[in-house]
Amino acid sequence: MLLWALAGPVAAQAQTPAESVSAAEGDVQADGQRLFDEASAAYNLGKFADAIAKFEAAYALLKAPSLLYNLGQAHAKAYEIDQDLAHLRQARVLFTNFIKIRESTGEATGDAKERVAEIEAEIAAKEQAAAAVPRPALVAPAPAPAPTPTPTPTRRRPPGALTYAGAGVLVGGLLAGAGLAATGFVSRGRLVDQAAAEGTLVPLSSVRADEYAAHEGQAAAMAYAGIGVGAALVVTGAALLIVDHVRRGKPAAAGKRARFTGAGMAVNF
Amino acid sequence: MRAAMRGSVVAIACVLVAQSGCFAVEPVGPCVDSTGLFEAGQVCLVPGLDLALPGAPWQLRRAVFDKDGVDDLAVGLASGDGRTVYAATELAGAGKLTQVASPAVIQDFVPSFVYGDPTGVQDLATLIETDDLINGGKLTVHTCGDDVFASGESVSFDLRGKTLSLPCIRPVSLAAVGDGVAADIGWGIACDSMPAPDKSPVEPADIGFFLSPAIDKSGSFEAYGDPRYSSTHAVVAARLNDGAFLDIGFAAVPSSGNSDVIALTYDNDDVARPSESVVMPGQGLISRLYAADLDGDGVEEFVALHRKGDVITISRRTQKDPPTYAPLDQELYAGIFAVPSPLAAAFGDFTGDGEVDIAVAFDNEDGTTSVGVYIRWPDQDPGVFFSSLGALRTYTDGEAVVDLMALTLDDDDKPDLAVALATASGGRLQVFLNRSPSSG
């Protein structure tokens, strides 16, 4: 409904030059009118990208300021679909230009100014919300000479050598510790069973008992050493992982940050 | 990184395998044949020679009858109404039996260095009971030349005439007394006595014979008796002191008591009479008496089998001067050396651990007989004799163990074991070769 209310003047204005130009100009008018109709139809169908393209083509032929309004409206509607602030900003430009042209000719601007105000409010709200989220985001340049300072979004670096080394040491520690401990305890258990079986009828001689005790002690020592070494390796590996995790979590160094500017927007990585 | 981790795992696995091998304690040697007398890790006596005997055996004695370097046996066999003795030689091979004594009422026999023999070959003395009611025994020595009894020389010592004042109606046990190596100076003879017919009803002086000094071929000897004992029924030669010759222990019934004692006679006594007696604490008649140095202190202990008491007792010297013997604490050892109706024993380090073990044969309640080994516990102080009975083998099917003897049949310094069995058809001699692990 909003479009129709604004499309009327566009259509009327589009018909006026068609009556006063030559046949060639008549063709241009006809093409412009056709594009206008197609754009209007696309708009009604919610195909705003198509509508934008057709309105732009029609404006290229007709140069009717009303088409700027319609284009602004189409961009505003497109923003409602994809939430792309670029559409909103484009709409603001189109509405603003429409106002300037109309005011320069003394024509009425309708609700264009209200539309601009609404759009700016919406853009401001969106930008404020985006600034609160620490992730890469599109940041629109501030209208002021100096761009509005925004929180610098960060991006983790990929896992480095420390992560792999830490994981290796941790897993190796687990394997080595568990292996040594299991081997030690199993060996000691086997020796205890063997000594018990051997001493079932007759007690072991002191020499034999000492031999068993020595081997059992060695097996236990290996088990505990395995636990100790494994634990140390696990702790070391975990420390390496943590260190690398912390280092990856910090912002990248200035020399390595990319900043791209142009076309009214800046992208920080 | 993955390669490094894989390498680490392989290295750790290698270390683990190597380390686990280091923790293995070599099991004591397995027994090559567990069908003999077997106790895992302790005793491995494998069947060796199995020699059929031409009669029912009744006694074994270890002997050296030839110069093949291994022990032989004297085997007493039943023969008709009497008894005879065979020499069993070449026991490490096919075995060879040679009859030594003619059938008679042989009560005992003992290999003996009668004349001394630098080659170490022993002769054989037999103790024979006669029908004489007063002087009822005689001693016969069968000499042995370089070849086993090839010379056939035989010297008899007739007890008659030498015992006129010491009647020995029924000699029952014989022990050779000497230096234990190559010369004997006499024998100890145990006699069952009874009132002499011409002095009835007065109890006669009862005797343990000690024959001294050294015997010559003429057969002269001296004999002593001791009126303190009413009967002697077993005798053993033993090394009880530092003297040059073996001493004697008699199992005797004292005139003033009913319990057996072990009467001791020392070689350095002026008069070779029993000078000490060890009172056995009510275990009943001593059926067999042995002497063996069980604890390696150089003095032999007495091991007595009490067939009706179902126990084996050990008596040990508790004081050197004056020499004093005492049986082990019966309460402490009551459950250890208790086997039903012990028949025979043999002594040797069957396990190879340096401790002298005791092989025993005994009757079971079901009528069978068994052989087993009292395996000495290791690391025991002298005078401590804790043991566990293992390596049991029970004989059924009409076979019964009669006697045991430890002997050496090879050069492994481990005692082997000979078992005499009475069978339905006569008997057999079963040899078990020692293949024990020597675990130490």
Interface residues (C-beta under 8 A of the other chain):
Chain A: Y164 A165 G168 V171 G172 L175 A176 G179 L180 T183 G184 S187 R188 L191 Q194 A195 A197 E198 L201 V202 P203 L204 S205 S206 V207 R208 E211 Y212 H215 E216 Q218 A219 M222
Chain B: M1 A4 M5 S8 V9 I12 A13 L16 Q19 S20 C22 F23 A24 V25 P27 V28 E39 A40 G41 Q42 T351 D353 I375 R376 W377 P378 D379 S388 G390 S439 G440
